[in-house]
């Protein structure tokens, strides 16, 4: 039935009024008004995803929890078999994958293995389904309000940050017979907490706030004005020269306020493997700096290069930016320290802009901002890497990790699980390192195989030859509160923390107490990026060109940690492999191959120059040769490829390649 004109007009005016009232006003005044509500609702939770001024505020009544598919025996079956992927199986074989009593809100879903099975959500009534949705549609963007960029999939993982509040009870049942990997993170509150329960039919206010999140997360340029009106900001900016062996103060205040933005440029100054420039920030003349680490690591560079472009922290264009609000009581000092390496260092010119306000910290409600830097070179067997151990009251808001394996080959160290203990109780147990960063399936094509930045999470890097990777994750609605202490760690290796690694992490948090112990301080030795001497190239992630006919078959038959490729070729076939990822040097080139009855002969070329002899892979009995020396090879300008050429006959047309192994030679 058509809506009468007067009613239609009133409806339009109402919607416009709601959008104006609940619009994307990022001023501090409006943010305080938003955060004053004690109720838990979709609107209030969504506001935390774009109104960042409430990040320093404690969540005194909240406790963080996570239900996941981790292997409770301590093994690495964190979802493969599905044995640990449900709480219980119902009589109809459906699976209860989540259940919580009392007031709460689900903040985050993650999985790399969604299915078309239906999920039934029971909210505040254990006997009545509130809504049902196909598991995949939590992330597909096809079912409102589960839409992007709050929900989606990249770097191998499917994620959902749409908040689902409940007052008394919440249960999720999967109608399928098997679940695999998943994590469901949520917060619980006192029963007296007022909660507006979740409904798929969002109100006009909720839709308007949702649109604010979408607008904020979709902005291409990272600017402080995205979060605040310009009239609430003060700033100091300028250009200075950094002198080797000296520190330089770029901001110094002797009255209360809060840092709202730090911008440093040009970002190219901080590139490279030596990381000689540190940022040091001290609040209220505390004995230890709140932040003291290489600029490279603070802004999410990866092994020498800019990488991270998150909502609040990273590098974009020529600017390093940090927009975490940092309140202080009476004094703030920001310094840049240029460590001396040798007598040939040149001074460096740097531009900076510090944005701030004169609003003092609310000591009862807000913590100060801290960053814990930890370079952990080959931690002892059985010892996990520690992101943070801290006493006091506060909350955890972010992790940046550069993860380097010290044993060449597959990045198996990234099988390690994260653990979080708060106030003496373990509250979170993860399912794998790329899972922690909302990713999945490292070393698989188009999953966790390169760097990628999203608003709250991303991969910093992935290199099989260098045996390294890294990731970051910001916690906004899912920030982890603690009242007495927090311990946050991650394993290296599938089980037992046995894989030799070199980890560099930055833990971001707010706290009412200064750092409880003397932190690691950056030195030339600790800050320098590790470069391996042995590099391994796996066929599954090689970049190559094919000439003439080559047929490919892949398998896991040779237990290399990755896929092996069998090539069927002819005398005109050529396989040219890119070595652009390999640092310039001279190497001994070895191949991990298999001899077989149909094996052909091959040789290695650099463009039109043959650099190896012809090698025959024919053998009546199948034999793997793990490390066959082939030739020496120089990698440099105009020499960053190698080509495999073939000699075949009617019977011998195959080559099985497991890996290329490059061993650095001293020049």
C-alpha positions as CSV (number, residue, x, y, z in Angstrom):
1,X,0.0,0.0,0.0
2,X,1.5,3.4,-1.0
3,X,2.7,5.6,1.9
4,X,0.7,8.9,2.0
5,X,2.8,11.9,1.1
6,X,2.8,13.4,4.6
7,X,3.9,10.2,6.3
8,X,6.6,9.7,3.7
9,X,7.9,13.3,4.3
10,X,7.9,12.8,8.0
11,X,9.8,9.5,7.6
12,X,12.5,11.1,5.5
13,X,12.8,14.0,7.9
14,X,13.2,11.6,10.8
15,X,15.9,9.6,9.1
16,X,17.8,12.8,8.2
17,X,17.5,14.0,11.8
18,X,18.8,10.7,13.1
19,X,21.7,10.7,10.7
20,X,22.6,14.3,11.7
21,X,22.2,13.5,15.4
22,X,24.2,10.3,15.2
23,X,26.5,11.4,12.4
24,X,30.2,11.1,12.0
25,X,31.2,13.9,14.4
26,X,34.7,13.0,15.5
27,X,35.2,16.0,17.8
28,X,36.4,15.2,21.4
29,X,33.3,16.7,22.8
30,X,31.0,14.3,21.0
31,X,33.3,11.4,21.8
32,X,33.0,12.0,25.5
33,X,29.2,12.2,25.2
34,X,29.3,8.8,23.3
35,X,31.4,7.1,25.9
36,X,29.4,8.2,28.9
37,X,26.7,5.6,28.3
38,X,27.1,2.5,30.5
39,X,25.0,0.3,28.3
40,X,26.3,-2.2,25.9
41,X,24.8,-1.8,22.4
42,X,25.6,-2.2,18.8
43,X,25.8,1.6,18.4
44,X,28.2,2.1,21.4
45,X,30.4,-0.8,20.3
46,X,30.5,0.4,16.7
47,X,31.5,3.9,17.8
48,X,34.7,2.5,19.3
49,X,35.7,1.5,15.8
50,X,36.0,5.1,14.6
51,X,35.8,7.3,17.7
52,X,39.3,6.6,18.9
53,X,39.4,9.1,21.8
54,X,37.9,6.6,24.1
55,X,40.9,4.2,23.6
56,X,42.7,5.3,26.8
57,X,39.6,4.7,29.0
58,X,39.6,1.7,31.3
59,X,36.9,-1.0,31.0
60,X,36.6,-1.7,34.7
61,X,33.6,-4.0,34.4
62,X,34.7,-6.0,31.4
63,X,36.6,-9.3,31.1
64,X,37.9,-10.7,27.8
65,X,37.5,-14.3,26.7
66,X,38.0,-16.4,23.7
67,X,36.6,-19.8,22.6
68,X,38.7,-21.4,19.9
69,X,39.5,-24.7,18.2
70,X,42.9,-25.1,19.8
71,X,44.3,-28.5,20.6
72,X,43.8,-28.9,24.3
73,X,46.4,-31.7,24.5
74,X,49.2,-29.2,23.5
75,X,49.5,-30.6,20.0
76,X,49.0,-28.9,16.7
77,X,45.6,-30.2,15.7
78,X,44.0,-26.8,16.1
79,X,41.2,-27.5,13.7
80,X,42.5,-29.9,11.1
81,X,40.4,-32.8,12.4
82,X,37.7,-30.8,14.0
83,X,38.1,-32.8,17.2
84,X,38.6,-29.6,19.3
85,X,36.3,-27.3,17.3
86,X,33.1,-27.6,19.3
87,X,32.0,-27.5,22.9
88,X,29.6,-30.4,22.6
89,X,27.6,-32.4,20.0
90,X,23.8,-32.3,20.2
91,X,21.6,-35.4,19.7
92,X,20.9,-34.4,16.1
93,X,24.7,-34.2,15.5
94,X,24.7,-30.4,15.3
95,X,27.6,-28.7,17.1
96,X,27.6,-26.1,19.9
97,X,30.5,-23.9,19.1
98,X,29.9,-21.0,21.5
99,X,28.0,-20.6,24.8
100,X,28.1,-17.9,27.5
101,X,25.9,-16.9,30.3
102,X,25.3,-13.4,31.7
103,X,25.8,-10.1,30.0
104,X,28.3,-9.9,27.2
105,X,29.2,-9.0,23.6
106,X,30.9,-11.0,20.8
107,X,33.5,-8.7,19.3
108,X,35.3,-10.8,16.8
109,X,34.9,-14.0,14.7
110,X,37.8,-15.5,12.7
111,X,38.1,-18.6,10.6
112,X,40.1,-19.7,7.5
113,X,37.6,-22.5,6.9
114,X,34.0,-21.2,6.6
115,X,31.4,-23.5,5.2
116,X,27.9,-23.3,3.7
117,X,26.4,-24.8,6.9
118,X,23.9,-22.8,8.9
119,X,24.7,-21.2,12.2
120,X,21.8,-20.7,14.7
121,X,22.2,-17.9,17.2
122,X,20.3,-18.1,20.5
123,X,20.3,-14.8,22.2
124,X,18.9,-14.5,25.8
125,X,16.8,-17.6,25.3
126,X,18.4,-21.0,25.2
127,X,15.4,-22.5,23.6
128,X,14.6,-20.0,20.8
129,X,16.7,-19.2,17.7
130,X,17.1,-15.4,17.4
131,X,18.5,-15.6,13.9
132,X,20.2,-18.0,11.5
133,X,22.8,-17.3,8.9
134,X,25.0,-19.4,6.6
135,X,28.5,-19.6,8.2
136,X,30.1,-18.2,5.1
137,X,27.7,-15.2,5.1
138,X,29.2,-13.9,8.4
139,X,32.0,-12.8,6.1
140,X,30.7,-12.7,2.5
141,X,29.1,-9.2,2.7
142,X,25.9,-10.6,1.1
143,X,23.8,-10.5,4.3
144,X,23.2,-7.1,6.0
145,X,24.4,-6.1,8.6
146,X,27.4,-8.5,8.1
147,X,29.0,-6.3,5.5
148,X,32.4,-5.0,4.6
149,X,34.8,-3.6,5.7
150,X,33.7,-4.8,9.1
151,X,33.4,-8.3,7.8
152,X,35.4,-9.8,5.0
153,X,38.3,-12.1,4.0
154,X,41.9,-11.4,3.0
155,X,45.4,-13.0,3.6
156,X,43.7,-16.4,4.1
157,X,41.5,-15.5,7.0
158,X,37.8,-14.6,7.3
159,X,37.0,-12.0,9.9
160,X,33.9,-10.3,11.4
161,X,33.9,-7.3,13.8
162,X,30.2,-6.7,13.9
163,X,29.4,-6.6,17.6
164,X,26.7,-9.1,18.9
165,X,25.5,-8.0,22.4
166,X,23.5,-10.2,24.7
167,X,22.0,-9.6,28.1
168,X,21.6,-13.0,29.7
169,X,22.8,-15.8,27.4
170,X,24.3,-16.5,24.0
171,X,24.7,-19.8,22.2
172,X,25.8,-20.6,18.6
173,X,25.0,-23.9,17.0
174,X,26.4,-25.2,13.7
175,X,24.0,-27.5,11.8
176,X,26.9,-29.1,10.0
177,X,28.6,-32.2,11.2
178,X,32.2,-30.8,11.2
179,X,33.8,-27.5,12.1
180,X,37.5,-26.7,11.7
181,X,39.5,-23.7,12.7
182,X,37.8,-20.8,14.5
183,X,38.2,-18.1,17.2
184,X,35.3,-16.3,18.8
185,X,36.4,-13.4,21.1
186,X,34.0,-11.8,23.5
187,X,33.6,-9.8,26.7
188,X,31.6,-10.5,29.7
189,X,30.1,-8.0,32.1
190,X,28.4,-7.9,35.5
191,X,24.8,-9.1,35.4
192,X,23.6,-5.6,36.3
193,X,25.1,-4.2,33.1
194,X,22.4,-2.9,30.7
195,X,22.6,-4.6,27.3
196,X,20.6,-3.9,24.2
197,X,20.4,-7.3,22.6
198,X,21.4,-7.9,19.0
199,X,18.9,-7.8,16.2
200,X,19.4,-8.1,12.5
201,X,17.0,-5.3,12.0
202,X,19.2,-2.3,12.8
203,X,17.6,0.9,14.0
204,X,18.2,4.2,12.1
205,X,20.7,5.1,14.7
206,X,22.6,1.8,14.4
207,X,22.6,2.1,10.6
208,X,24.0,5.7,10.8
209,X,26.8,4.6,13.2
210,X,27.5,1.6,10.9
211,X,27.9,4.0,8.0
212,X,30.4,6.1,10.0
213,X,32.5,3.0,10.5
214,X,32.3,2.2,6.8
215,X,33.2,5.7,5.9
216,X,36.2,5.9,8.3
217,X,37.6,2.5,7.4
218,X,37.2,3.2,3.6
219,X,39.2,6.4,3.6
220,X,42.3,6.0,1.4
221,X,44.4,8.7,3.0
222,X,45.5,8.3,6.6
223,X,45.1,11.8,8.2
224,X,44.4,12.9,11.8
225,X,41.6,15.1,10.5
226,X,39.7,11.8,9.8
227,X,39.3,11.5,13.5
228,X,39.1,15.1,14.9
229,X,37.7,18.4,13.9
230,X,40.6,20.8,13.2
231,X,39.5,23.2,15.8
232,X,40.3,20.8,18.7
233,X,43.9,20.3,17.5
234,X,47.1,22.2,18.4
235,X,50.3,21.3,16.6
236,X,54.0,21.9,16.5
237,X,55.9,21.1,13.3
238,X,59.3,21.8,11.8
239,X,62.4,20.5,10.2
240,X,65.5,19.5,12.1
241,X,68.9,17.8,11.4
242,X,69.7,14.6,13.1
243,X,73.4,14.3,14.1
244,X,75.0,10.8,14.6
245,X,75.4,10.0,18.2
246,X,73.0,12.7,19.4
247,X,69.3,13.0,20.4
248,X,66.9,15.6,19.3
249,X,63.8,16.8,21.1
250,X,60.9,17.5,18.8
251,X,58.2,18.1,21.5
252,X,58.4,19.1,25.1
253,X,55.5,20.2,27.2
254,X,55.4,21.1,30.9
255,X,51.6,21.0,31.4
256,X,49.0,18.4,31.1
257,X,47.5,17.3,27.7
258,X,47.4,14.5,25.2
259,X,49.4,13.7,22.1
260,X,46.9,13.0,19.3
261,X,49.2,12.6,16.3
262,X,52.8,12.0,15.5
263,X,54.0,12.3,11.9
264,X,57.6,11.9,10.7
265,X,58.9,12.3,7.2
266,X,60.5,11.4,4.8
267,X,59.8,7.7,5.5
268,X,62.7,6.7,3.3
269,X,65.2,8.0,6.0
270,X,64.2,5.1,8.3
271,X,64.5,2.3,5.6
272,X,67.3,-0.2,5.6
273,X,68.5,-3.1,7.7
274,X,70.4,-1.2,10.4
275,X,67.5,0.8,12.0
276,X,69.7,3.5,13.6
277,X,67.0,6.0,14.5
278,X,65.0,5.5,17.7
279,X,61.9,7.3,19.0
280,X,61.9,7.9,22.7
281,X,58.8,9.3,24.6
282,X,58.7,10.0,28.3
283,X,55.5,10.8,30.3
284,X,55.7,12.9,33.5
285,X,59.4,12.4,34.0
286,X,58.9,8.7,34.7
287,X,62.3,6.8,35.3
288,X,61.8,4.7,32.2
289,X,60.6,5.9,28.7
290,X,57.1,4.9,27.9
291,X,58.2,4.3,24.3
292,X,61.8,3.6,23.3
293,X,62.4,1.6,20.1
294,X,63.6,2.0,16.5
295,X,61.3,4.2,14.5
296,X,61.3,1.4,11.9
297,X,59.6,-1.0,14.4
298,X,57.2,1.5,15.9
299,X,55.7,2.4,12.5
300,X,55.4,-1.1,11.3
301,X,58.2,-1.4,8.9
302,X,59.2,-5.0,8.0
303,X,62.8,-6.1,7.8
304,X,64.0,-2.7,6.4
305,X,61.0,-1.5,4.3
306,X,57.8,0.4,5.1
307,X,54.8,-2.0,5.2
308,X,52.0,-1.3,7.6
309,X,49.1,1.1,6.7
310,X,46.6,0.4,9.5
311,X,43.9,2.7,10.8
312,X,46.0,4.3,13.5
313,X,49.7,3.5,12.8
314,X,51.9,3.0,9.9
315,X,53.5,4.5,6.8
316,X,51.8,6.0,3.8
317,X,53.5,7.8,1.0
318,X,56.4,9.7,2.5
319,X,54.9,10.0,6.0
320,X,55.1,7.8,9.1
321,X,51.9,8.3,11.2
322,X,50.7,7.4,14.7
323,X,47.2,8.5,15.8
324,X,46.9,6.6,19.1
325,X,45.7,9.2,21.7
326,X,48.3,9.6,24.5
327,X,47.2,11.5,27.6
328,X,49.7,12.7,30.2
329,X,49.5,14.5,33.6
330,X,52.1,17.2,33.7
331,X,55.0,16.6,31.3
332,X,55.6,15.0,27.9
333,X,58.9,14.7,25.9
334,X,59.3,13.2,22.4
335,X,62.9,12.6,21.2
336,X,64.6,11.1,18.2
337,X,67.9,9.3,18.9
338,X,70.4,8.8,16.1
339,X,72.7,6.0,17.2
340,X,76.3,6.1,15.9
341,X,77.5,3.3,13.7
342,X,80.8,4.5,12.3
343,X,82.6,7.7,11.5
344,X,81.2,7.9,8.0
345,X,77.6,8.5,9.0
346,X,76.0,11.6,7.5
347,X,73.5,14.0,9.3
348,X,69.9,13.4,8.3
349,X,67.2,16.0,7.7
350,X,63.8,15.2,9.1
351,X,60.3,16.8,9.1
352,X,57.9,16.3,12.0
353,X,54.5,17.3,13.1
354,X,53.1,16.7,16.6
355,X,49.4,17.3,17.1
356,X,48.0,17.6,20.6
357,X,45.3,19.1,22.8
358,X,45.5,20.6,26.3
359,X,42.9,18.3,27.7
360,X,44.4,16.6,30.8
361,X,44.3,12.9,31.5
362,X,41.4,11.8,33.6
363,X,43.5,9.8,36.1
364,X,40.5,7.8,37.4
365,X,39.3,6.7,34.0
366,X,42.3,6.7,31.6
367,X,45.7,5.1,31.3
368,X,48.8,6.4,29.7
369,X,50.1,4.9,26.4
370,X,53.1,2.6,26.4
371,X,54.9,0.5,23.9
372,X,57.0,-2.6,24.9
373,X,59.8,-3.5,22.4
374,X,61.3,-7.0,22.5
375,X,64.0,-8.3,20.2
376,X,64.2,-11.9,21.1
377,X,67.2,-13.6,19.3
378,X,66.9,-17.4,19.5
379,X,64.9,-17.8,22.7
380,X,65.6,-21.0,24.6
381,X,63.8,-24.2,23.7
382,X,60.5,-24.4,25.5
383,X,60.3,-20.6,26.1
384,X,57.7,-18.6,24.1
385,X,58.3,-15.1,22.8
386,X,56.8,-12.5,25.2
387,X,54.9,-9.6,23.8
388,X,54.1,-8.1,27.2
389,X,54.4,-8.8,31.0
390,X,53.0,-5.8,32.9
391,X,51.7,-5.0,36.3
392,X,48.9,-2.5,37.1
393,X,45.5,-1.6,35.6
394,X,45.1,-1.0,31.9
395,X,44.2,-2.7,28.6
396,X,46.1,-4.1,25.6
397,X,45.5,-2.5,22.2
398,X,48.0,-3.7,19.6
399,X,50.7,-6.1,18.4
400,X,53.3,-5.7,15.7
401,X,55.6,-8.7,15.0
402,X,58.5,-9.3,12.7
403,X,59.1,-13.1,12.7
404,X,62.4,-14.5,11.3
405,X,63.3,-18.2,11.3
406,X,66.9,-19.1,11.9
407,X,66.6,-22.5,10.2
408,X,66.2,-22.2,6.5
409,X,63.2,-23.7,4.8
410,X,59.4,-23.5,5.5
411,X,58.1,-21.0,8.0
412,X,57.0,-23.6,10.4
413,X,57.7,-21.3,13.4
414,X,54.4,-19.6,12.5
415,X,52.4,-22.6,13.7
416,X,52.9,-21.2,17.2
417,X,49.8,-20.3,19.3
418,X,49.3,-17.1,21.3
419,X,48.4,-17.1,25.0
420,X,47.0,-14.4,27.2
421,X,46.8,-14.4,30.9
422,X,45.0,-11.6,32.8
423,X,45.1,-11.2,36.6
424,X,46.5,-14.8,37.0
425,X,43.9,-16.5,34.7
426,X,44.5,-17.7,31.2
427,X,41.7,-16.1,29.1
428,X,42.9,-16.7,25.5
429,X,44.5,-19.6,23.7
430,X,45.0,-19.2,20.0
431,X,45.3,-21.6,17.1
432,X,48.3,-20.4,15.1
433,X,50.4,-17.3,14.5
434,X,48.8,-16.1,11.2
435,X,45.4,-16.9,12.8
436,X,46.3,-14.4,15.6
437,X,46.6,-11.7,12.9
438,X,43.2,-12.7,11.3
439,X,45.0,-14.5,8.4
440,X,45.5,-18.1,7.4
441,X,47.4,-20.6,5.3
442,X,50.9,-19.3,5.0
443,X,52.8,-20.1,1.8
444,X,49.6,-20.8,-0.1
445,X,49.0,-18.6,-3.2
446,X,46.8,-15.6,-2.6
447,X,46.5,-16.2,1.2
448,X,49.3,-15.4,3.7
449,X,51.9,-15.1,1.0
450,X,52.7,-11.3,0.8
451,X,52.2,-8.1,2.7
452,X,48.8,-6.6,2.9
453,X,47.3,-3.9,5.2
454,X,43.7,-3.7,6.5
455,X,42.3,-1.2,9.1
456,X,42.9,-3.5,12.1
457,X,45.2,-6.3,10.9
458,X,47.5,-7.3,8.2
459,X,50.6,-9.2,7.0
460,X,53.8,-7.2,7.2
461,X,55.8,-9.5,4.9
462,X,56.1,-13.0,3.7
463,X,59.3,-14.5,2.1
464,X,60.0,-18.2,1.9
465,X,63.6,-17.7,0.6
466,X,64.3,-15.4,3.6
467,X,62.3,-17.7,6.0
468,X,60.4,-14.7,7.5
469,X,57.1,-13.1,7.9
470,X,55.2,-10.8,10.3
471,X,51.9,-9.3,11.1
472,X,50.0,-6.7,13.1
473,X,46.7,-6.4,14.9
474,X,45.0,-3.5,16.6
475,X,42.4,-4.1,19.4
476,X,39.6,-1.5,19.5
477,X,36.3,-3.1,20.5
478,X,38.2,-6.2,21.6
479,X,40.9,-4.4,23.7
480,X,42.0,-6.7,26.6
481,X,41.4,-5.2,30.0
482,X,43.5,-6.1,33.1
483,X,43.2,-4.9,36.7
484,X,46.4,-6.3,38.2
485,X,48.6,-7.8,35.5
486,X,48.8,-9.2,32.0
487,X,51.1,-11.7,30.3
488,X,50.8,-12.0,26.5
489,X,53.0,-14.5,24.6
490,X,53.3,-16.4,21.4
491,X,54.9,-19.8,20.6
492,X,57.6,-20.4,18.0
493,X,57.0,-23.7,16.2
494,X,54.1,-26.1,16.2
495,X,54.8,-27.5,19.7
496,X,57.3,-27.0,22.5
497,X,58.7,-23.7,21.3
498,X,61.5,-25.6,19.6
499,X,62.0,-23.7,16.3
500,X,65.0,-21.4,16.4
501,X,63.8,-17.9,15.7
502,X,64.6,-14.2,15.8
503,X,61.5,-12.2,16.8
504,X,61.0,-8.5,17.1
505,X,57.7,-7.3,18.6
506,X,56.0,-4.2,19.7
507,X,53.2,-4.4,22.3
508,X,50.9,-1.4,22.6
509,X,48.9,-0.8,25.7
510,X,47.5,1.7,28.2
511,X,48.2,1.4,31.9
512,X,48.0,3.3,35.2
513,X,51.6,2.2,36.2
514,X,55.0,3.0,34.6
515,X,56.9,0.0,33.2
516,X,57.6,-2.4,36.0
517,X,61.1,-3.3,35.0
518,X,64.0,-1.9,32.9
519,X,63.0,-2.6,29.3
520,X,65.3,-3.6,26.5
521,X,66.8,-0.5,24.9
522,X,67.7,-0.4,21.2
523,X,71.4,-0.9,20.4
524,X,73.1,-1.3,17.0
525,X,73.3,-5.1,17.6
526,X,69.7,-5.5,18.7
527,X,68.3,-3.3,16.1
528,X,70.0,-4.7,13.0
529,X,67.9,-6.9,10.7
530,X,69.1,-10.5,10.5
531,X,70.0,-11.7,7.0
532,X,70.3,-15.5,6.5
533,X,73.2,-17.1,4.7
534,X,71.1,-20.0,3.3
535,X,68.0,-19.2,1.3
536,X,65.4,-21.7,0.1
537,X,63.1,-21.2,-2.8
538,X,60.0,-23.4,-3.0
539,X,58.3,-24.0,-6.4
540,X,54.8,-23.2,-4.9
541,X,55.7,-19.4,-4.6
542,X,58.2,-19.0,-7.3
543,X,57.7,-16.3,-9.9
544,X,58.6,-17.7,-13.3
545,X,58.1,-17.6,-17.1
546,X,57.5,-20.7,-19.2
547,X,58.7,-21.1,-22.8
548,X,57.1,-23.8,-25.1
549,X,55.1,-26.6,-23.5
550,X,55.6,-27.5,-19.8
551,X,53.0,-29.4,-17.9
552,X,52.9,-29.1,-14.1
553,X,51.9,-31.5,-11.3
554,X,52.2,-30.7,-7.6
555,X,52.3,-33.0,-4.6
556,X,53.3,-33.3,-1.0
557,X,55.2,-36.5,-1.6
558,X,58.7,-35.5,-0.6
559,X,58.2,-34.1,2.9
560,X,60.0,-30.8,2.3
561,X,57.5,-28.7,4.3
562,X,56.1,-27.5,1.0
563,X,54.9,-28.7,-2.4
564,X,57.1,-30.5,-4.9
565,X,56.5,-29.9,-8.6
566,X,56.9,-32.4,-11.4
567,X,57.5,-30.8,-14.8
568,X,56.9,-32.7,-18.1
569,X,59.0,-31.0,-20.8
570,X,60.6,-31.2,-24.2
571,X,63.9,-30.0,-25.7
572,X,62.5,-26.6,-26.4
573,X,61.1,-26.0,-22.9
574,X,62.6,-23.3,-20.7
575,X,61.7,-22.5,-17.2
576,X,62.9,-19.0,-16.1
577,X,62.8,-18.3,-12.4
578,X,62.9,-14.8,-10.9
579,X,65.4,-14.2,-8.2
580,X,64.4,-10.6,-7.5
581,X,63.7,-11.5,-3.8
582,X,67.3,-12.8,-3.3
583,X,69.8,-10.2,-2.0
584,X,72.7,-9.4,-4.3
585,X,75.6,-11.7,-3.6
586,X,77.5,-14.8,-4.9
587,X,75.9,-18.2,-4.0
588,X,76.4,-21.9,-4.3
589,X,73.3,-23.1,-6.0
590,X,72.0,-26.5,-4.9
591,X,68.8,-28.3,-6.0
592,X,66.6,-30.6,-4.0
593,X,65.4,-33.0,-6.7
594,X,64.3,-36.5,-7.2
595,X,65.7,-39.0,-9.7
596,X,63.2,-41.3,-11.4
597,X,62.9,-43.7,-14.3
598,X,61.5,-41.0,-16.6
599,X,63.9,-38.3,-15.4
600,X,65.4,-36.0,-18.1
601,X,68.6,-34.0,-18.1
602,X,68.8,-30.3,-17.3
603,X,71.2,-27.4,-17.1
604,X,71.2,-23.9,-15.5
605,X,71.5,-20.7,-17.5
606,X,71.6,-17.0,-16.8
607,X,70.0,-15.6,-19.9
608,X,72.1,-16.8,-22.8
609,X,75.0,-18.0,-20.7
610,X,75.2,-21.6,-19.5
611,X,76.5,-21.7,-15.9
612,X,76.2,-25.4,-15.0
613,X,76.9,-28.7,-16.7
614,X,74.2,-31.0,-17.9
615,X,72.8,-33.1,-15.1
616,X,70.9,-36.4,-15.7
617,X,68.0,-37.2,-13.4
618,X,67.2,-40.6,-14.8
619,X,67.3,-43.6,-12.4
620,X,65.6,-46.9,-12.5
621,X,64.8,-46.5,-8.7
622,X,63.2,-43.3,-7.4
623,X,65.7,-41.4,-5.3
624,X,65.6,-38.0,-3.6
625,X,68.8,-35.9,-3.6
626,X,68.3,-33.3,-0.9
627,X,71.1,-31.0,-1.7
628,X,72.7,-31.5,-5.1
629,X,75.4,-28.9,-5.8
630,X,74.9,-27.6,-9.4
631,X,77.0,-24.4,-9.8
632,X,78.0,-21.1,-8.5
633,X,75.7,-18.2,-9.3
634,X,76.0,-14.4,-9.0
635,X,72.9,-12.4,-8.2
636,X,73.0,-8.7,-9.0
637,X,72.0,-6.0,-11.5
638,X,71.0,-7.7,-14.8
639,X,71.5,-11.1,-13.1
640,X,68.4,-11.7,-11.1
641,X,67.0,-14.7,-12.9
642,X,68.0,-18.3,-13.7
643,X,66.7,-20.5,-16.5
644,X,66.4,-24.3,-16.5
645,X,66.8,-25.8,-19.9
646,X,66.1,-29.5,-20.7
647,X,67.3,-32.4,-22.8
648,X,64.7,-35.1,-23.4
649,X,63.9,-38.2,-25.4
650,X,60.7,-40.3,-25.8
651,X,61.2,-41.9,-22.4
652,X,62.9,-39.2,-20.3
653,X,60.7,-36.1,-20.1
654,X,60.2,-35.3,-16.5
655,X,62.0,-33.3,-13.8
656,X,60.9,-33.3,-10.1
657,X,62.0,-30.1,-8.3
658,X,61.5,-29.9,-4.6
659,X,63.5,-26.7,-3.8
660,X,66.3,-24.4,-4.9
661,X,68.9,-23.8,-2.2
662,X,71.2,-20.8,-2.3
663,X,74.2,-20.7,0.1
664,X,75.9,-17.3,0.4
665,X,79.6,-17.1,-0.5
666,X,82.0,-14.6,1.0
667,X,82.9,-12.0,-1.4
